[in-house]
Amino acid sequence: MSGTAEEPSTVLVVGAGPVGLTAACELARQGARVRVVEALTEPTTQSRAVVVQARTQEHLAAMGVLDELVARAVEITAVEVRSGAAGTLRLRAVTTGIDSRYPRALDTPQPETEAVLAALAARLGVAVERGVTLTDLAQDDRGVDVTLASAAGTARQRVGWVVGADGGHSRVRAAVGERIEGVPDGGHFLFADVAAATTLPSDTIRLFAGPDGVSGAFPMPDGRTRFLLQVPAAGPPAQPTLDEVQRLVDERMGEHWRLSDARWLVGFEVHHGQVERYRRGRVLLAGDAAHVHSPAGGQGMNTGMQDAVNLAWKLALVSTGRAADALLDSYHAERHPVGAAVVRQTTRLTRAVATQGPRGHLRDVGLLLLGHVPAVGEAVAASMAEVRLRYRGSPAVGGGAGVQGACPGDHAPDPEGLRAVDGGPARIGDLLRRPGHLLLTTCLSRTSHERLRAVLGGLGTVVPVRPGPDGTADGPVLVDPGGVVADRYGIGHDGAALIRPDGYLGYLSARTDPGDVARHLAEREHLVGVGSG
Ligand SMILES: Cc1cc2nc3c(=O)[nH]c(=O)nc-3n(C[C@H](O)[C@H](O)[C@H](O)COP(=O)(O)OP(=O)(O)OC[C@H]3O[C@@H](n4cnc5c(N)ncnc54)[C@H](O)[C@@H]3O)c2cc1C
């Protein structure tokens, strides 16, 4: 073993799956020193999680890589749920009505998502250290000693913080004494990534409920389809054949697909559960290391990537000394309930789908009735797209005085109808490509703008919102002739809205008061050295 190297401000991300890579990119983008170690010497080729939901797309857009992913994906605008051997349609949820700039899902094999993120990490100066396995860690008040094994030997190094994004069998999780608490049987599944000739349009994910559980077809690029088939515990073996998968697809989903060219066929048991604490001192758990559940709703990777986005800006501020470490407690407070809800819902869904007999009949009738209520389809689509997630009541959000409609902790609306000073279209989502916070103010006083800039300092950007393009601008300005910001943010024409780097509203007020913004940043976000305004 070589000696201990000291990197006290470095954040070590363990695992270069989608969650570790998202964390690494966001940490680097928000100014942290970051390293990533990955046990595999080459990226995985298994298609695994194929659905990228709308909220995740909003984050990828802020990171500047959404277009790259779109070019590698199929756009999905509907999810259908059918039941019975005849495949009777019970529910069709279309995504086009969901409240997002990207009202669709993207289907693409997980390695494509990872490749896009790895390329961004490289552009940001973060090289994934492949073939390096974390074998142990121990922490004290000032840092974390990690033991890293590679072909070159074993090295002990000291870093400031560790993000455990090392998947369902997380070594980091075990090393800090956490374990997945929950139901050990989430079901057995067959996964197949195959070429599938079909006449069905590729814009729809198709799910089928049957006595053996859920079956699903997820269209992917290049004429491939990802099938997911729940099987009894004593069902087909861990390495199913293409013929077995074809038989199950025909039996359960109708004879719509002719399969060939199997790229990935595997049987897999999923567990449902979650760790008790996402934060253990200087070690933070994210993604499958923190929560595991059925893949049926396409939420696992998305929930994990959103964990990473929530955590990264906070850890970037803390690891660079710009915030006290109490800010990290809000990571657990905000994300643990989200993970718990996903585990709860997917457990219920998996059980409900597999229900047989009179209760199964009741389920089918219920689905049929609900399927005729458009609001239900919309709710299902919005829930799967994860666009209703919010952190109301979090210890890191505050304000709200005089605000109507929106609430601190909600996701920042990204309304149409805004312009830049040159008259071109402008979106708040595009401004989120700047690292740091965005502070929108509908107050027209230049003195107030200057005082807000003094409060925010280098932590972000103040964006005045004006009714017309008049006057000069020292930085970005939004022109809002229709008053959509005043309306959608509920802050009226003299208010302020603080958008955190993860796109959620940290603070809202119907009055622009730089002193109050400063108090919020110091007391709720634990930022140090914030100007008094
Ligand atoms: C076989 C399989 C099929 C799946 N199918 C679906 C699906 O159909 N739909 C769906 O939504 N989700 C599916 N998932 C789950 C989905 O892949 C995960 O939710 C997602 O990958 C979570 O990302 P992650 O980054 O947290 O973990 P992972 O993707 O597991 O990444 C963890 C990374 O950490 C590395 N690592 C592990 N230990 C160490 C260590 N000690 N040191 C260094 N590196 C380490 C691993 O090599 C890996 O690259 C599937 C998962 C598996 C395993």
The ligand as a MOL file (V3000), in Angstrom:
LIG
                    3D

  0  0  0     0  0            999 V3000
M  V30 BEGIN CTAB
M  V30 COUNTS 53 58 0 0 0
M  V30 BEGIN ATOM
M  V30 1 C -29.3660 -5.6940 -14.7970 0
M  V30 2 C -30.0310 -4.3790 -14.5310 0
M  V30 3 C -31.1620 -4.0270 -15.2530 0
M  V30 4 C -31.8060 -2.8200 -15.0170 0
M  V30 5 N -32.8860 -2.4680 -15.7600 0
M  V30 6 C -33.5230 -1.3080 -15.5140 0
M  V30 7 C -34.6610 -0.9070 -16.2530 0
M  V30 8 O -35.1240 -1.6280 -17.1130 0
M  V30 9 N -35.2420 0.2990 -15.9610 0
M  V30 10 C -34.7680 1.0930 -14.9700 0
M  V30 11 O -35.3150 2.1730 -14.7220 0
M  V30 12 N -33.6960 0.7490 -14.2740 0
M  V30 13 C -33.0690 -0.4390 -14.5100 0
M  V30 14 N -31.9750 -0.7830 -13.7950 0
M  V30 15 C -31.5550 0.1120 -12.7380 0
M  V30 16 C -30.7450 1.2450 -13.3040 0
M  V30 17 O -29.7460 0.7220 -14.1360 0
M  V30 18 C -30.1850 2.0000 -12.1090 0
M  V30 19 O -31.2640 2.6200 -11.4100 0
M  V30 20 C -29.1930 3.0400 -12.5120 0
M  V30 21 O -28.1380 2.4660 -13.2180 0
M  V30 22 C -28.6790 3.6960 -11.2410 0
M  V30 23 O -27.5030 4.3140 -11.5050 0
M  V30 24 P -26.3310 4.3770 -10.4350 0
M  V30 25 O -25.3320 5.2620 -11.0670 0
M  V30 26 O -26.8860 4.7020 -9.0940 0
M  V30 27 O -25.7880 2.8970 -10.2950 0
M  V30 28 P -25.0640 1.9830 -11.3740 0
M  V30 29 O -25.5580 2.2710 -12.7260 0
M  V30 30 O -25.1630 0.6070 -10.8560 0
M  V30 31 O -23.5650 2.4760 -11.3370 0
M  V30 32 C -22.7150 2.2090 -10.2500 0
M  V30 33 C -21.2910 2.1800 -10.7580 0
M  V30 34 O -20.4200 2.0550 -9.6480 0
M  V30 35 C -19.3870 1.1540 -9.9580 0
M  V30 36 N -18.8910 0.6180 -8.6950 0
M  V30 37 C -19.5250 -0.2490 -7.8640 0
M  V30 38 N -18.7960 -0.4620 -6.7650 0
M  V30 39 C -17.6720 0.2840 -6.8930 0
M  V30 40 C -16.5480 0.4860 -6.0550 0
M  V30 41 N -16.4600 -0.0930 -4.8540 0
M  V30 42 N -15.5600 1.3020 -6.4820 0
M  V30 43 C -15.6500 1.9250 -7.6970 0
M  V30 44 N -16.7200 1.7730 -8.5160 0
M  V30 45 C -17.7170 0.9680 -8.1190 0
M  V30 46 C -20.0640 0.1290 -10.8370 0
M  V30 47 O -19.1250 -0.5650 -11.6360 0
M  V30 48 C -21.0160 0.9790 -11.6450 0
M  V30 49 O -20.4500 1.4150 -12.8580 0
M  V30 50 C -31.3110 -1.9710 -14.0180 0
M  V30 51 C -30.1720 -2.3190 -13.2950 0
M  V30 52 C -29.5280 -3.4980 -13.5560 0
M  V30 53 C -28.2920 -3.8510 -12.7650 0
M  V30 END ATOM
M  V30 BEGIN BOND
M  V30 1 1 1 2
M  V30 2 1 2 3
M  V30 3 2 2 52
M  V30 4 2 3 4
M  V30 5 1 4 5
M  V30 6 1 4 50
M  V30 7 2 5 6
M  V30 8 1 6 7
M  V30 9 1 6 13
M  V30 10 2 7 8
M  V30 11 1 7 9
M  V30 12 1 9 10
M  V30 13 2 10 11
M  V30 14 1 10 12
M  V30 15 2 12 13
M  V30 16 1 13 14
M  V30 17 1 14 15
M  V30 18 1 14 50
M  V30 19 1 15 16
M  V30 20 1 16 17
M  V30 21 1 16 18
M  V30 22 1 18 19
M  V30 23 1 18 20
M  V30 24 1 20 21
M  V30 25 1 20 22
M  V30 26 1 22 23
M  V30 27 1 23 24
M  V30 28 2 24 25
M  V30 29 1 24 26
M  V30 30 1 24 27
M  V30 31 1 27 28
M  V30 32 2 28 29
M  V30 33 1 28 30
M  V30 34 1 28 31
M  V30 35 1 31 32
M  V30 36 1 32 33
M  V30 37 1 33 34
M  V30 38 1 33 48
M  V30 39 1 34 35
M  V30 40 1 35 36
M  V30 41 1 35 46
M  V30 42 1 36 37
M  V30 43 1 36 45
M  V30 44 2 37 38
M  V30 45 1 38 39
M  V30 46 1 39 40
M  V30 47 2 39 45
M  V30 48 1 40 41
M  V30 49 2 40 42
M  V30 50 1 42 43
M  V30 51 2 43 44
M  V30 52 1 44 45
M  V30 53 1 46 47
M  V30 54 1 46 48
M  V30 55 1 48 49
M  V30 56 2 50 51
M  V30 57 1 51 52
M  V30 58 1 52 53
M  V30 END BOND
M  V30 END CTAB
M  END
